[in-house]
């Protein structure tokens, strides 16, 4: 992993680890009002002073916290970190509320600060109260925002819109503007955030499996890099636009296809909203009726299929009814060979995976049995029982899922390539890893709990 500026500062000739009195620098000078650190944590060969005592630390959480801030420090010459507490009115056994909150929050932040990255850390806490709460930290580019005043209003508005009766607590000394070489402020921030890594008040994994969340979304680039694209690549990109973009636009969803994988900085997809309680895949609308093309050949009059319309229509039928490509060809009396040839970039498998993941989610939040759900939704497919009874992915595949979609998918690497690198069984991997055709169709991490 390349060294960030802060790591380089600690290992430079003028301030080498050999000559560095770590404890003196880490202790720094604390104000009387500040909480004194009680423990130490070793990260990247540097002994940091932290708030929880050594035997009160969740080491995995501590490592995640330090890694996230370390990654943020490499993105800009300065960054702003702001600390919040998010409170709910009612207890929830899952963290879906955070996902909904993030969609609202990131949308507002992209409009207000389009040139800034957005990073976050949250931990789920529950003490003696009946309702849990979240400790939350938000980090952004300090060259785009230096004061949390307006940011606080955005966070408050988004949280209250997400949670009926929810409140945001703004603690004292809640913000830190960290410049590149300001080790003192950086250290004070890490002491503050290290509180997230304490063992106390954390629910057991049997009650809630996910107790910490973190991520970094880079700023969207305003322009694409110039790159020579051959005719085959142009044709592929045009096919993608004609199949996915126009279909989604037909039901009033505005999206844009990014030509280069590296220019896609957010996982937010336009089908994400259908995994909330407000929307349903049944609300999708079919594309406008096709215009029939005819061809006069010799002594007969032959109709030519409108493949553009069929590609749009298949996306609709695959998402709303889980239709296979072979079933679609049979329904519309199309040549199966020509259908496969014209639907290469549609992503039929990924569409059906989204369809079944959506039904698994609906079944989870329903109060009826599996058989009653199948009858109610008229899921007469032979795969319905098997699909709806699938167990969640194991910890092993969960790690591979995170690794693939964070490091490989946006760079255009296929599941087969990923499996060859890590020596994995391809057929097993395809249960959880999917070659989605583009990065704005669906956020894979929205699907993860339901795969």
Helices and strands as residue ranges (DSSP letters): H 5-11, G 13-15, H 22-27, E 39-43, E 46-50, G 54-56, H 59-73, E 78-87, H 96-112, E 118-125, E 133-141, H 149-162, E 167-169, E 175-179, H 183-193, G 194-197, E 212-217, H 231-240, I 241-245, H 246-250, G 261-263, G 272-275, G 281-283, E 293-297, E 300-304, H 307-321, H 325-331, H 336-342, H 348-365, H 370-377, H 384-388, H 395-407, G 409-411, H 415-422, H 426-429, H 444-447, G 448-450
